[in-house]
């Protein structure tokens, strides 16, 4: 589990470094995307013909650790990068919404990879 934490920290550190680089280039409005639930990604669900998400706890823990660390890091950057406007797009929330309510938007089977574009509620954006 230690190696997993190291990988997650390295990825989030690199995201934060690139935010700082963008800020240094004069960019003040930056949108960062967190991880969607990786256990429901097509590369995982293909094994079950896209019918069920994996119950792989490593994937679930990795997603949660990444998203929590990213949230903390973005909050710190918001405080330290004066004049910046950093927004996290919450893909976890977006995909959960799609799985629960996709039928309302014409999606017949929410477990299949979609060609649809959803206009999701504003609550998906975490300011």
N, C-alpha and C positions, 0 to 999 in steps of 0.2 A: 504493500500500500504506500510505502514511502516513495517508491519510484513514481507512482501515479501523482502524488502531491508535487513532486519535483517537476514533472512534465506540465501539469496545470499551472504551476507558478511561473515556469519559463514562458509558456504561451501568453499568459496575462501580462507578464513583464514586457514582452515584446509588443503587445498591443498598446500598453501604456507608453512605451518608448516612441512608438509611431504617432501616438496622439501628441506627445510633446514635440516631435519633429514637425508635424502639421502646424501646431501652434507657432513654432519658430518660423515657419514660412508665412505667417500672417493669417492663417485660417483660424477662425474663432468659432464657427458653427460646425460641430462634428457629431455624426451619428455613429454609434458603435452597436453592433449586434451581439447579443449573447447567444449561447448555444441553445438550439432546439433540443428536445428530448432525443438524444442520439439512439436510444433503444428502439425508437419508432422510425428511424431513417430507412429509406428504401434499400440501402446496402445491407441492412440487417433484416428487414422484413421480407426480402426476396426469398429467403429460405423457407418461409411459410406461405409462399404465393401472396405476399402482402396482406395476410389475414390477421396477423397478431404481432404485437410489439414484443421484443425480447424482455425477459425478466432478469437480464444480466445486471447484477448489482454494481459491477465495476463501471459499466457505462452510465448507470444512474448516478453513482457517486461522483464520477468524473464531471458529468454535466452540472450537478449541484455545486461541487467545489469550484469549478470554473466560473459559474455565474455569480456565486457569492463573492469570490475574490475579485472578479471584474467589477462588481457593484462597489465594493470598498475602494478599489483603485480609482474608479471614475469619480467617486465622491471626493477623494483626496485631490485628484487633479482639478476638479471644479473649484476647490478651495484655493489651490496654489496657482492656477493659470488664470490670472485676473482678466475679466472680459470674455472668457470662454463660455460657450454654450454647448455642453455635452449632453447628449441624449442616448439612452440605451434602448434599443428596440428589443422588446422581450419576446423572442421567438418561442420560448417555452409556452408562454401564455397564448400566443398566436396559434400555435399548432394544437394546443388543448382546445381552444375555441373552435378551430376548424373541425377537429374530430367530433366534438359535441354538437356543432350546429351546421356542419357542411350541407346537410340535406336541405336546409332553408335557402341555400344559395345554388341549388341545382346539382350538387354533388351526390351521386347515387351510392357510392361506396367510399367512405372516408379512409379506408385502409389502403386503397390503391394509390399509386403515385398520381398526382393530379396535374392536369393541363390547365386548370382553372386559376383565375386570379381572384382573390377575395379582397374586398374592402372591409378591413377589420375595425372594430371600435377603437376609439382613442385610448382606451385603457391599456392597449397593447404597448403604448409608448410609456416608458418610465422616465419621467423628467427628473 
